[in-house]
Amino acid sequence: MIRRTIQDYIMKFLFKGKVIILYGARRTGKTTLSKVILLRHRKKYLSFRS
């Protein structure tokens, strides 16, 4: 797994009562990054795709 530089930035603000939105081009690892971060904190990943 590639450690992304933004991961530390996201971790800094995670669970502070704010919303974090990841957006960008397709197939760039947004979902993977989300799942990796949430697994570290033993949280569930929810997707609202239909």
PDB file of N, CA, C and O in Angstrom:
ATOM      1  N   MET A   1       0.844  -1.182   0.000  1.00  0.00           N
ATOM      2  CA  MET A   1       0.000   0.000   0.000  1.00  0.00           C
ATOM      3  C   MET A   1       0.885   1.240   0.000  1.00  0.00           C
ATOM      4  O   MET A   1       1.853   1.330   0.754  1.00  0.00           O
ATOM      5  N   ILE A   2       0.544   2.165  -0.834  1.00  0.00           N
ATOM      6  CA  ILE A   2       1.276   3.430  -0.923  1.00  0.00           C
ATOM      7  C   ILE A   2       0.730   4.380   0.133  1.00  0.00           C
ATOM      8  O   ILE A   2      -0.475   4.624   0.187  1.00  0.00           O
ATOM      9  N   ARG A   3       1.603   4.912   0.963  1.00  0.00           N
ATOM     10  CA  ARG A   3       1.172   5.901   1.954  1.00  0.00           C
ATOM     11  C   ARG A   3       1.115   7.257   1.262  1.00  0.00           C
ATOM     12  O   ARG A   3       2.116   7.745   0.737  1.00  0.00           O
ATOM     13  N   ARG A   4      -0.040   7.838   1.272  1.00  0.00           N
ATOM     14  CA  ARG A   4      -0.238   9.125   0.603  1.00  0.00           C
ATOM     15  C   ARG A   4       0.060  10.266   1.564  1.00  0.00           C
ATOM     16  O   ARG A   4      -0.203  10.158   2.762  1.00  0.00           O
ATOM     17  N   THR A   5       0.603  11.347   1.048  1.00  0.00           N
ATOM     18  CA  THR A   5       0.957  12.485   1.902  1.00  0.00           C
ATOM     19  C   THR A   5      -0.285  13.136   2.507  1.00  0.00           C
ATOM     20  O   THR A   5      -0.211  13.712   3.592  1.00  0.00           O
ATOM     21  N   ILE A   6      -1.405  13.053   1.833  1.00  0.00           N
ATOM     22  CA  ILE A   6      -2.623  13.670   2.368  1.00  0.00           C
ATOM     23  C   ILE A   6      -3.195  12.879   3.541  1.00  0.00           C
ATOM     24  O   ILE A   6      -4.011  13.402   4.300  1.00  0.00           O
ATOM     25  N   GLN A   7      -2.782  11.646   3.694  1.00  0.00           N
ATOM     26  CA  GLN A   7      -3.307  10.801   4.771  1.00  0.00           C
ATOM     27  C   GLN A   7      -3.045  11.418   6.142  1.00  0.00           C
ATOM     28  O   GLN A   7      -3.936  11.419   6.991  1.00  0.00           O
ATOM     29  N   ASP A   8      -1.869  11.931   6.372  1.00  0.00           N
ATOM     30  CA  ASP A   8      -1.551  12.567   7.656  1.00  0.00           C
ATOM     31  C   ASP A   8      -2.409  13.803   7.887  1.00  0.00           C
ATOM     32  O   ASP A   8      -2.844  14.061   9.010  1.00  0.00           O
ATOM     33  N   TYR A   9      -2.649  14.560   6.835  1.00  0.00           N
ATOM     34  CA  TYR A   9      -3.475  15.767   6.921  1.00  0.00           C
ATOM     35  C   TYR A   9      -4.912  15.401   7.286  1.00  0.00           C
ATOM     36  O   TYR A   9      -5.526  16.055   8.129  1.00  0.00           O
ATOM     37  N   ILE A  10      -5.444  14.362   6.655  1.00  0.00           N
ATOM     38  CA  ILE A  10      -6.802  13.915   6.948  1.00  0.00           C
ATOM     39  C   ILE A  10      -6.890  13.415   8.383  1.00  0.00           C
ATOM     40  O   ILE A  10      -7.845  13.734   9.091  1.00  0.00           O
ATOM     41  N   MET A  11      -5.912  12.641   8.815  1.00  0.00           N
ATOM     42  CA  MET A  11      -5.903  12.097  10.178  1.00  0.00           C
ATOM     43  C   MET A  11      -5.917  13.219  11.220  1.00  0.00           C
ATOM     44  O   MET A  11      -6.502  13.066  12.293  1.00  0.00           O
ATOM     45  N   LYS A  12      -5.284  14.323  10.909  1.00  0.00           N
ATOM     46  CA  LYS A  12      -5.202  15.461  11.828  1.00  0.00           C
ATOM     47  C   LYS A  12      -6.591  16.041  12.115  1.00  0.00           C
ATOM     48  O   LYS A  12      -6.859  16.488  13.231  1.00  0.00           O
ATOM     49  N   PHE A  13      -7.464  16.035  11.121  1.00  0.00           N
ATOM     50  CA  PHE A  13      -8.781  16.643  11.264  1.00  0.00           C
ATOM     51  C   PHE A  13      -9.916  15.642  11.444  1.00  0.00           C
ATOM     52  O   PHE A  13     -11.069  16.039  11.611  1.00  0.00           O
ATOM     53  N   LEU A  14      -9.609  14.376  11.412  1.00  0.00           N
ATOM     54  CA  LEU A  14     -10.626  13.340  11.494  1.00  0.00           C
ATOM     55  C   LEU A  14     -11.227  13.266  12.893  1.00  0.00           C
ATOM     56  O   LEU A  14     -10.518  13.405  13.889  1.00  0.00           O
ATOM     57  N   PHE A  15     -12.517  13.049  12.959  1.00  0.00           N
ATOM     58  CA  PHE A  15     -13.269  12.891  14.209  1.00  0.00           C
ATOM     59  C   PHE A  15     -13.242  14.152  15.073  1.00  0.00           C
ATOM     60  O   PHE A  15     -13.230  14.068  16.302  1.00  0.00           O
ATOM     61  N   LYS A  16     -13.233  15.305  14.433  1.00  0.00           N
ATOM     62  CA  LYS A  16     -13.269  16.585  15.150  1.00  0.00           C
ATOM     63  C   LYS A  16     -14.631  17.263  14.999  1.00  0.00           C
ATOM     64  O   LYS A  16     -14.772  18.452  15.282  1.00  0.00           O
ATOM     65  N   GLY A  17     -15.633  16.498  14.550  1.00  0.00           N
ATOM     66  CA  GLY A  17     -16.969  17.064  14.387  1.00  0.00           C
ATOM     67  C   GLY A  17     -17.163  17.776  13.063  1.00  0.00           C
ATOM     68  O   GLY A  17     -18.126  18.525  12.898  1.00  0.00           O
ATOM     69  N   LYS A  18     -16.275  17.555  12.129  1.00  0.00           N
ATOM     70  CA  LYS A  18     -16.366  18.193  10.817  1.00  0.00           C
ATOM     71  C   LYS A  18     -16.518  17.122   9.745  1.00  0.00           C
ATOM     72  O   LYS A  18     -16.261  15.942   9.980  1.00  0.00           O
ATOM     73  N   VAL A  19     -16.934  17.553   8.587  1.00  0.00           N
ATOM     74  CA  VAL A  19     -17.060  16.657   7.443  1.00  0.00           C
ATOM     75  C   VAL A  19     -15.804  16.761   6.594  1.00  0.00           C
ATOM     76  O   VAL A  19     -15.308  17.858   6.333  1.00  0.00           O
ATOM     77  N   ILE A  20     -15.297  15.622   6.170  1.00  0.00           N
ATOM     78  CA  ILE A  20     -14.151  15.595   5.270  1.00  0.00           C
ATOM     79  C   ILE A  20     -14.640  15.008   3.956  1.00  0.00           C
ATOM     80  O   ILE A  20     -15.185  13.905   3.919  1.00  0.00           O
ATOM     81  N   ILE A  21     -14.442  15.753   2.886  1.00  0.00           N
ATOM     82  CA  ILE A  21     -14.886  15.309   1.566  1.00  0.00           C
ATOM     83  C   ILE A  21     -13.666  15.012   0.713  1.00  0.00           C
ATOM     84  O   ILE A  21     -12.778  15.851   0.558  1.00  0.00           O
ATOM     85  N   LEU A  22     -13.634  13.808   0.163  1.00  0.00           N
ATOM     86  CA  LEU A  22     -12.581  13.426  -0.774  1.00  0.00           C
ATOM     87  C   LEU A  22     -13.180  13.427  -2.170  1.00  0.00           C
ATOM     88  O   LEU A  22     -14.147  12.713  -2.434  1.00  0.00           O
ATOM     89  N   TYR A  23     -12.622  14.210  -3.046  1.00  0.00           N
ATOM     90  CA  TYR A  23     -13.110  14.202  -4.415  1.00  0.00           C
ATOM     91  C   TYR A  23     -11.933  14.292  -5.362  1.00  0.00           C
ATOM     92  O   TYR A  23     -10.854  14.755  -4.992  1.00  0.00           O
ATOM     93  N   GLY A  24     -12.147  13.852  -6.565  1.00  0.00           N
ATOM     94  CA  GLY A  24     -11.082  13.880  -7.561  1.00  0.00           C
ATOM     95  C   GLY A  24     -11.408  12.956  -8.713  1.00  0.00           C
ATOM     96  O   GLY A  24     -12.517  12.434  -8.823  1.00  0.00           O
ATOM     97  N   ALA A  25     -10.441  12.769  -9.551  1.00  0.00           N
ATOM     98  CA  ALA A  25     -10.601  11.944 -10.749  1.00  0.00           C
ATOM     99  C   ALA A  25     -10.903  10.498 -10.372  1.00  0.00           C
ATOM    100  O   ALA A  25     -10.624  10.052  -9.259  1.00  0.00           O
ATOM    101  N   ARG A  26     -11.473   9.791 -11.318  1.00  0.00           N
ATOM    102  CA  ARG A  26     -11.783   8.377 -11.110  1.00  0.00           C
ATOM    103  C   ARG A  26     -10.511   7.562 -10.969  1.00  0.00           C
ATOM    104  O   ARG A  26      -9.475   7.878 -11.553  1.00  0.00           O
ATOM    105  N   ARG A  27     -10.620   6.494 -10.170  1.00  0.00           N
ATOM    106  CA  ARG A  27      -9.549   5.498 -10.025  1.00  0.00           C
ATOM    107  C   ARG A  27      -8.229   6.082  -9.522  1.00  0.00           C
ATOM    108  O   ARG A  27      -7.152   5.712  -9.991  1.00  0.00           O
ATOM    109  N   THR A  28      -8.331   7.000  -8.562  1.00  0.00           N
ATOM    110  CA  THR A  28      -7.121   7.592  -7.992  1.00  0.00           C
ATOM    111  C   THR A  28      -6.870   7.163  -6.550  1.00  0.00           C
ATOM    112  O   THR A  28      -5.898   7.598  -5.931  1.00  0.00           O
ATOM    113  N   GLY A  29      -7.758   6.296  -6.004  1.00  0.00           N
ATOM    114  CA  GLY A  29      -7.527   5.760  -4.664  1.00  0.00           C
ATOM    115  C   GLY A  29      -8.311   6.422  -3.557  1.00  0.00           C
ATOM    116  O   GLY A  29      -7.973   6.243  -2.386  1.00  0.00           O
ATOM    117  N   LYS A  30      -9.335   7.174  -3.874  1.00  0.00           N
ATOM    118  CA  LYS A  30     -10.121   7.847  -2.833  1.00  0.00           C
ATOM    119  C   LYS A  30     -10.796   6.847  -1.900  1.00  0.00           C
ATOM    120  O   LYS A  30     -10.735   7.001  -0.680  1.00  0.00           O
ATOM    121  N   THR A  31     -11.431   5.838  -2.452  1.00  0.00           N
ATOM    122  CA  THR A  31     -12.110   4.830  -1.642  1.00  0.00           C
ATOM    123  C   THR A  31     -11.104   4.029  -0.833  1.00  0.00           C
ATOM    124  O   THR A  31     -11.323   3.774   0.351  1.00  0.00           O
ATOM    125  N   THR A  32     -10.019   3.635  -1.449  1.00  0.00           N
ATOM    126  CA  THR A  32      -8.984   2.875  -0.746  1.00  0.00           C
ATOM    127  C   THR A  32      -8.431   3.680   0.419  1.00  0.00           C
ATOM    128  O   THR A  32      -8.275   3.147   1.518  1.00  0.00           O
ATOM    129  N   LEU A  33      -8.136   4.940   0.198  1.00  0.00           N
ATOM    130  CA  LEU A  33      -7.629   5.813   1.257  1.00  0.00           C
ATOM    131  C   LEU A  33      -8.633   5.905   2.399  1.00  0.00           C
ATOM    132  O   LEU A  33      -8.249   5.818   3.565  1.00  0.00           O
ATOM    133  N   SER A  34      -9.903   6.079   2.083  1.00  0.00           N
ATOM    134  CA  SER A  34     -10.948   6.163   3.109  1.00  0.00           C
ATOM    135  C   SER A  34     -11.001   4.894   3.941  1.00  0.00           C
ATOM    136  O   SER A  34     -11.053   4.948   5.170  1.00  0.00           O
ATOM    137  N   LYS A  35     -10.988   3.760   3.271  1.00  0.00           N
ATOM    138  CA  LYS A  35     -11.076   2.484   3.972  1.00  0.00           C
ATOM    139  C   LYS A  35      -9.867   2.234   4.861  1.00  0.00           C
ATOM    140  O   LYS A  35     -10.016   1.728   5.973  1.00  0.00           O
ATOM    141  N   VAL A  36      -8.681   2.576   4.392  1.00  0.00           N
ATOM    142  CA  VAL A  36      -7.462   2.388   5.185  1.00  0.00           C
ATOM    143  C   VAL A  36      -7.506   3.237   6.450  1.00  0.00           C
ATOM    144  O   VAL A  36      -7.181   2.755   7.535  1.00  0.00           O
ATOM    145  N   ILE A  37      -7.903   4.480   6.314  1.00  0.00           N
ATOM    146  CA  ILE A  37      -7.971   5.377   7.470  1.00  0.00           C
ATOM    147  C   ILE A  37      -9.012   4.884   8.473  1.00  0.00           C
ATOM    148  O   ILE A  37      -8.758   4.859   9.677  1.00  0.00           O
ATOM    149  N   LEU A  38     -10.166   4.498   7.981  1.00  0.00           N
ATOM    150  CA  LEU A  38     -11.229   4.053   8.882  1.00  0.00           C
ATOM    151  C   LEU A  38     -10.903   2.723   9.553  1.00  0.00           C
ATOM    152  O   LEU A  38     -11.291   2.502  10.701  1.00  0.00           O
ATOM    153  N   LEU A  39     -10.205   1.845   8.865  1.00  0.00           N
ATOM    154  CA  LEU A  39      -9.792   0.579   9.477  1.00  0.00           C
ATOM    155  C   LEU A  39      -8.853   0.812  10.649  1.00  0.00           C
ATOM    156  O   LEU A  39      -8.916   0.099  11.651  1.00  0.00           O
ATOM    157  N   ARG A  40      -7.989   1.801  10.530  1.00  0.00           N
ATOM    158  CA  ARG A  40      -7.075   2.123  11.622  1.00  0.00           C
ATOM    159  C   ARG A  40      -7.816   2.520  12.890  1.00  0.00           C
ATOM    160  O   ARG A  40      -7.347   2.274  14.001  1.00  0.00           O
ATOM    161  N   HIS A  41      -8.984   3.140  12.709  1.00  0.00           N
ATOM    162  CA  HIS A  41      -9.772   3.622  13.844  1.00  0.00           C
ATOM    163  C   HIS A  41     -10.944   2.707  14.169  1.00  0.00           C
ATOM    164  O   HIS A  41     -11.813   3.053  14.969  1.00  0.00           O
ATOM    165  N   ARG A  42     -10.956   1.537  13.540  1.00  0.00           N
ATOM    166  CA  ARG A  42     -12.012   0.535  13.756  1.00  0.00           C
ATOM    167  C   ARG A  42     -13.400   1.117  13.534  1.00  0.00           C
ATOM    168  O   ARG A  42     -14.317   0.881  14.320  1.00  0.00           O
ATOM    169  N   LYS A  43     -13.545   1.875  12.459  1.00  0.00           N
ATOM    170  CA  LYS A  43     -14.831   2.452  12.060  1.00  0.00           C
ATOM    171  C   LYS A  43     -15.302   1.755  10.804  1.00  0.00           C
ATOM    172  O   LYS A  43     -14.512   1.119  10.107  1.00  0.00           O
ATOM    173  N   LYS A  44     -16.584   1.871  10.512  1.00  0.00           N
ATOM    174  CA  LYS A  44     -17.156   1.251   9.330  1.00  0.00           C
ATOM    175  C   LYS A  44     -17.172   2.226   8.167  1.00  0.00           C
ATOM    176  O   LYS A  44     -17.340   3.433   8.341  1.00  0.00           O
ATOM    177  N   TYR A  45     -16.993   1.675   6.985  1.00  0.00           N
ATOM    178  CA  TYR A  45     -17.080   2.457   5.750  1.00  0.00           C
ATOM    179  C   TYR A  45     -18.486   2.289   5.196  1.00  0.00           C
ATOM    180  O   TYR A  45     -18.934   1.165   4.967  1.00  0.00           O
ATOM    181  N   LEU A  46     -19.180   3.391   4.981  1.00  0.00           N
ATOM    182  CA  LEU A  46     -20.513   3.359   4.391  1.00  0.00           C
ATOM    183  C   LEU A  46     -20.470   4.055   3.046  1.00  0.00           C
ATOM    184  O   LEU A  46     -19.891   5.132   2.902  1.00  0.00           O
ATOM    185  N   SER A  47     -21.086   3.428   2.075  1.00  0.00           N
ATOM    186  CA  SER A  47     -21.171   4.014   0.741  1.00  0.00           C
ATOM    187  C   SER A  47     -22.640   4.298   0.445  1.00  0.00           C
ATOM    188  O   SER A  47     -23.508   3.481   0.751  1.00  0.00           O
ATOM    189  N   PHE A  48     -22.912   5.437  -0.139  1.00  0.00           N
ATOM    190  CA  PHE A  48     -24.285   5.816  -0.459  1.00  0.00           C
ATOM    191  C   PHE A  48     -24.547   5.719  -1.955  1.00  0.00           C
ATOM    192  O   PHE A  48     -25.439   6.381  -2.485  1.00  0.00           O
ATOM    193  N   ARG A  49     -23.760   4.889  -2.628  1.00  0.00           N
ATOM    194  CA  ARG A  49     -23.984   4.655  -4.045  1.00  0.00           C
ATOM    195  C   ARG A  49     -25.167   3.718  -4.213  1.00  0.00           C
ATOM    196  O   ARG A  49     -25.422   2.857  -3.370  1.00  0.00           O
ATOM    197  N   SER A  50     -25.871   3.893  -5.293  1.00  0.00           N
ATOM    198  CA  SER A  50     -27.014   3.009  -5.544  1.00  0.00           C
ATOM    199  C   SER A  50     -26.646   1.855  -6.438  1.00  0.00           C
ATOM    200  O   SER A  50     -27.493   1.018  -6.747  1.00  0.00           O
TER     201      SER A  50
END
